[in-house]
Amino acid sequence: MTAFAARLQAQEDYRFEAGGGIGMTGYLGDANTANLLQNPSWDVEGVFRYIANPRIALKTNLFAGSLRGNSEQMTNVFPDGQTFKFSTTFYELSELFEFNFLPYGMGESYRKLKRITPYITAGLGATMWSVDGKTGAAFTIPFGVGVKYKPSRRLNIGLEFLMKKTFTDRLDGAMLDDPYGIKSSFMKNTDWYSTLTVTVTYEFSKRCEVCNYKD
């Protein structure tokens, strides 16, 4: 009887999940150096996740969204008193590693699975955008935190905050490419943006259709 129950539980263990979400974005750069949420905008996300085990997952994110900034809102002053504002639509593709702080899942009491868990995530990505009719692209390093909740065995609801370090100073347009004449480095003279997104995903592809367990 115990072996039969374990077999049924194994049949409900899935390898993949997919879905989407909506949320808001923030921007830090030459047109906004301090307040990430000063000019929030929107994002939509497509999610595909490979579930390696209850602690570890690999995720593909596809984002589309908007970023905005206005240097008139800053206390810093540009040379010659110039002011700049921008608005852009961006597209991002990224691959991330996730680590769940708790073993995430349902249905297997002997593994002490939890229906809710916080997690951390980081990875690599690429972003494309357009400002003032000019298109640009750059590599990014996304990293952040999130929380997952499982209302049913195959359904997941998530909330995730990601910061994206970009390897460019032109996310906000060519006019704001190093306006102070500071030599570029990893931390200085490059743009950042963030996404805060609510997602809904659905699991599929049973990990073990027919498994043989011994009591």
WONORNOR-V149578 format. One record per residue. N is the residue number from 1. SS is DSSP state (H for helix, E for strand, C for the rest). OMEGA is omega in degrees with one decimal (none if undefined). Layout:
((N	SS	OMEGA) (N	SS	OMEGA))
This chain:
((1	C	179.1) (2	H	179.1) (3	H	179.5) (4	H	178.4) (5	H	178.5) (6	H	179.1) (7	H	177.5) (8	H	-179.9) (9	H	-179.4) (10	H	-179.9) (11	H	179.8) (12	C	178.4) (13	C	-172.2) (14	E	-175.8) (15	E	-172.9) (16	E	168.3) (17	E	-178.9) (18	E	179.5) (19	E	-177.5) (20	E	-179.1) (21	E	177.5) (22	E	179.6) (23	E	-176.3) (24	E	-178.8) (25	E	172.1) (26	E	-175.2) (27	E	170.8) (28	E	-179.3) (29	E	-176.7) (30	C	179.2) (31	C	175.7) (32	E	-172.4) (33	C	-170.0) (34	C	-169.7) (35	C	-175.9) (36	C	-174.9) (37	C	-177.1) (38	C	178.2) (39	C	-177.1) (40	C	175.5) (41	E	-168.7) (42	E	168.9) (43	E	169.6) (44	E	-172.2) (45	E	166.6) (46	E	-173.6) (47	E	168.2) (48	E	-173.6) (49	E	170.2) (50	E	-176.8) (51	E	-179.2) (52	C	177.2) (53	C	-176.9) (54	C	-179.6) (55	C	-168.7) (56	E	175.4) (57	E	173.4) (58	E	-170.8) (59	E	170.7) (60	E	177.2) (61	E	170.3) (62	E	-177.7) (63	E	161.7) (64	E	-177.8) (65	E	-177.8) (66	E	175.7) (67	E	-179.9) (68	E	175.5) (69	E	-178.4) (70	E	-176.4) (71	H	178.0) (72	H	-179.1) (73	H	-177.1) (74	C	172.4) (75	C	176.3) (76	C	179.9) (77	C	176.6) (78	C	173.8) (79	H	-179.5) (80	H	177.0) (81	H	-178.4) (82	C	174.2) (83	C	-177.8) (84	C	169.9) (85	E	-179.5) (86	E	172.2) (87	E	-177.7) (88	E	169.3) (89	E	-177.9) (90	E	175.1) (91	E	-175.1) (92	E	171.5) (93	E	-176.0) (94	E	175.6) (95	E	-174.7) (96	E	172.2) (97	E	179.0) (98	E	173.2) (99	E	177.9) (100	E	178.3) (101	C	178.0) (102	C	176.5) (103	C	-168.2) (104	E	176.4) (105	C	178.5) (106	C	165.5) (107	C	-179.1) (108	C	-173.8) (109	H	-178.0) (110	H	177.3) (111	H	178.2) (112	C	-179.8) (113	C	-179.5) (114	E	-179.5) (115	C	178.8) (116	E	177.9) (117	E	165.6) (118	E	179.0) (119	E	172.4) (120	E	-175.7) (121	E	177.1) (122	E	-179.8) (123	E	-179.7) (124	E	179.8) (125	E	175.7) (126	E	-177.2) (127	E	174.3) (128	E	-177.8) (129	E	177.6) (130	E	177.0) (131	E	178.5) (132	C	177.1) (133	C	-179.9) (134	E	-177.3) (135	E	177.4) (136	E	177.7) (137	E	-179.2) (138	E	172.2) (139	E	179.4) (140	E	169.9) (141	E	176.2) (142	E	176.0) (143	E	-179.4) (144	E	-176.2) (145	E	177.7) (146	E	175.3) (147	E	178.5) (148	E	176.0) (149	E	-177.3) (150	C	177.8) (151	C	174.5) (152	C	-170.4) (153	C	-174.5) (154	C	-177.1) (155	E	-179.6) (156	E	173.4) (157	E	-176.9) (158	E	171.8) (159	E	-173.0) (160	E	174.2) (161	E	179.9) (162	E	165.5) (163	E	-179.7) (164	E	174.5) (165	E	-179.8) (166	E	177.7) (167	C	179.2) (168	C	171.8) (169	C	-177.5) (170	C	175.9) (171	C	179.2) (172	C	174.9) (173	C	-177.5) (174	H	-178.8) (175	H	-179.2) (176	H	175.6) (177	C	178.5) (178	C	-178.4) (179	C	-179.7) (180	C	-179.5) (181	C	179.6) (182	C	179.6) (183	C	-175.8) (184	C	171.2) (185	C	-177.5) (186	C	-174.9) (187	C	-176.4) (188	C	170.0) (189	C	172.2) (190	C	-173.8) (191	C	176.8) (192	E	167.1) (193	E	-176.3) (194	E	171.3) (195	E	173.0) (196	E	-166.0) (197	E	171.3) (198	E	-176.8) (199	E	171.4) (200	E	-179.4) (201	E	-178.5) (202	E	-177.4) (203	E	179.3) (204	E	180.0) (205	E	-179.0) (206	E	-178.5) (207	C	-174.9) (208	C	179.0) (209	C	178.6) (210	C	-179.1) (211	C	178.0) (212	C	-179.2) (213	C	174.8) (214	C	-179.7) (215	C	none))
